[in-house]
Amino acid sequence: MAVLMQSFRVQAARRVGACSLAAALSCTRHVAFTGTESRAVRLHGPAAAAAARHYSSDPKDDLRVRYLDGEDDGIVVVGINRAKAKNAISKNLVKMMFEAVEDIKKNNKVRSVIFCSLVPGIFCAGADLKERAKMHQSEVGPFVSKARALITELGNLPVPTIAAIDGAALGGGLEMALACDIRIASNTAKMGLVETKLAIIPGAGGTQRLPRVIGVSLAKELIFAARVVDGTEACRLGLVSKSVEQNKSGDAAYLQALELAREINPQGPIAVRMAKLAINQGIEVDLSTGLAIEEACYAQVIPTKDRLEGLAAFKEKRRPQFKGE
C-alpha cells in the first residue's frame, strides 16, 4: 500500500492543472511538430477550413495538435493526418505522438484531449505494413516496443482522453483508441483487432485492454476471429460508449467528442485528474484496496483552492471559476 500511496503522490504532484472538424482550426492554435521543436500558427476563416483537410506528404504534417481557445480553452485536439497511408502508424508518427504527449503532460492548463483523424473515413489502419516490410527482422521488435510504450503513455495521461472514431480503427489503431478513457464512434466506423489474419497477435495492449473493456469471452471471440464490427455493434458490445449517425462532413464522432469535452471543461481540473487516477488504479485491485486508493486521491483535493471556490460558488449561487490550484 505504501508503494501505491507513493505513486499517487508522484502523479498528484503533476496537477495544477459547435464548429465542425473542418472548421475547428478557425478557433484554435495549430501546432506542427518538427523534431523536438514546435511552431504555432494562428489560422482564421477560409484558410483555416482548408488547412484542416489539407493532405501533404511532408512528414511534419503527419500529426496536427491544436490547443483550442476561448470558451474551449483547455481542450486539445490531436489529429492524425496521413491520408496516403490511411493514418497507419509509422516511425515518424510514433515519434511525433510521443512529442505531443510530452507537451500535453507538461501543460497544467489542459483539461481534456481528443484523439481523432483529419482523414475522412479512417481513424487509423494500424501499423504501416509497407514500412514494416522494409524493416530488418531485428528492427521489428524494438519498433513494436516503442509503439506499445507510446500507447501506454496515452493511457497514462493524467487528464481525460476521448477517441473520436469516425472511420476504420484496425489493429494498432483500435489499440490506440482502447488506451483512451472514452471512445465515441460514428455508426459507420469499423473496428477490430485483426492481427491474427497476419499470423501475429495484438502487440500494443489489445489483448489486455479489450478484455477489460468488453469482457474476456467477447474479447477472445473478436481477437481469435479477427472480427470487424461497426459503430452500432461496438456500442452494443460496450467497446464504445456512444455511437452516433455519421454526417455529410464525416466528423460526427468528433463533434460528439467535442461536446463531451465541453461538459468536462468547467469541472474542477484537479478533481477530474484525481477521479481518473482513483478509477484507473482502483479497477485493478480488490475493493478494500480500491477504497483506500479513493481515500488517498480525495486527500489530494482537500487542500486545493478550487475546493474552496466550489463551496463559495455554491453558497453564492454562481458558476465556479476553477484555476487548477
Salt bridges, closest charged atoms under 4 A:
ASP58 OD2 - LYS60 NZ 2.47
ASP62 OD2 - ARG82 NE 3.45
ASP69 OD2 - ARG42 NH1 2.72
ASP72 OD2 - ARG262 NH2 2.96
GLU99 OE2 - LYS95 NZ 3.07
GLU102 OE2 - LYS105 NZ 3.20
ASP128 OD2 - ARG82 NH1 3.18
GLU139 OE2 - LYS91 NZ 3.40
GLU153 OE1 - LYS105 NZ 2.87
ASP181 OD2 - LYS276 NZ 2.82
GLU221 OE2 - ARG227 NH1 2.56
GLU233 OE2 - ARG236 NH2 2.70
GLU259 OE2 - ARG262 NH1 2.83
GLU284 OE2 - ARG212 NE 3.21
GLU309 OE2 - ARG318 NH1 2.68
GLU316 OE1 - ARG318 NE 2.62
GLU325 OE1 - LYS305 NZ 3.86
